[in-house]
């Protein structure tokens, strides 16, 4: 027992002397022991580091753990955290004086007496920049499809004021994500330097959530997303949807009917001729149709009595009438006429049968009496005497 106590005292003395010189370069903490959780710079001018006690609940009290840092610039001396935050548990803040870009920082998380180094980490400030979320996120309706089922929207925002983008202190790129409200998966758009982005093919009457985050150009770490905004437009009630289809059909049929009535009314004369052609009135050659309408039967009988009609004869040509001659009968009559010429002093008026008259041939009939020729001299009374010539007497 006497030999164990000096050995323990020697070990404690050794640890104390080691801790008094420099912190341990490697972590001796168990896997779930105290460790750094993150170090973040929002504007590349200051940064903060956080840690956790892990499963060591006895180290969760304030100042139970300490933070030391070392810069790769001279003087290379380990210094304790310049400012512990009392409002936020387990936080170390580095102000503008203690912050240098393009400089490597090494931090160690040690016990209260610096006897144990639980965790260590090294970084440069530009590599831990996580910009603040974009602000003033809003949207504008671009257009609606002709089917009124989809629409396009323009998302706009402003860079965080802490980044001081206008002065060129930080160059940011942005990423837009959107989804249906409470949907399972976000749709991610590519990184872009523009502070606006268009969303195409969104469905009407559907709510969408849109959020944006940013990061430094050519770096990996991105900031937190902005608060999502909701995008939606109600279903557009078109004229076609307001009027039922049945009403449209009724109005269409009425319109077609009115149009047909107008056409019939304006073209009724022509349509009557087409569908009900006029029946030609009966006509009798040489009779005025007005007499038939007036009903003057006396005049009609008088006209009919002075006209000679040949029933049963159908003349194809009113100007040509065929004359039929019976040459056998004419031969017998010629012999009879020769005897009569010898017995009568006047020649016969015609060699033809009076029944065979040429009324419509356009020439004078041989049965008509001969008219005197005004150019020829008058015949002597002796020639026209009805008495037969007496034969000359002898001597």
Number of C-alpha atoms within 10 A of each C-alpha: 5 6 7 9 9 11 11 11 10 12 11 13 12 12 13 14 12 14 17 12 10 12 18 19 10 13 19 13 15 13 12 11 16 25 23 21 10 13 20 20 21 20 20 22 20 19 21 18 19 17 20 21 19 15 13 12 11 8 17 16 11 12 13 14 22 20 28 19 19 18 21 11 10 7 8 10 13 17 12 15 18 15 12 20 13 10 7 9 15 23 20 23 18 18 14 11 9 13 19 18 13 11 13 16 18 15 21 26 26 26 17 14 12 22 18 19 24 23 23 19 16 13 15 16 23 21 18 20 24 24 27 22 24 24 16 12 19 16 19 12 15 12 13 18 12 8 9 14 14 18 20 17 19 15 20 18 18 15 23 18 14 15 22 13 14 10 8 9 13 16 17 24 19 25 20 23 17 21 18 19 15 10 10 7 10 16 10 13 15 9 15 15 12 13 17 17 17 15 17 13 12 20 20 19 14 15 18 19 18 25 22 27 24 27 23 20 16 9 14 12 17 21 21 16 18 19 15 15 16 16 22 18 16 10 13 13 9 10 8 9 9 8 10 10 10 9 10 12 11 11 11 12 12 12 12 12 12 12 12 12 13 12 12 14 11 11 11 13 10 12 14 12 10 10 8 9 10 9 6 6 7 7 10 8 6 9 12 11 13 9 13 14 8 8 10 11 11 10 12 14 10 10 12 13 10 8 9 7 9 7 6 6 7 8 10 8 7 9 9 11 13 9 9 7 11 9 9 9 10 15 11 10 15 14 10 11 17 13 11 14 12 11 10 14 16 16 12 13 11 13 13 16 14 12 7 14 15 16 10 13 14 9 8 13 17 16 17 11 10 10 6 10 8 7 6 7 8 9 9 8 8 9 12 10 11 11 11 12 12 7 6 6 5 4 3
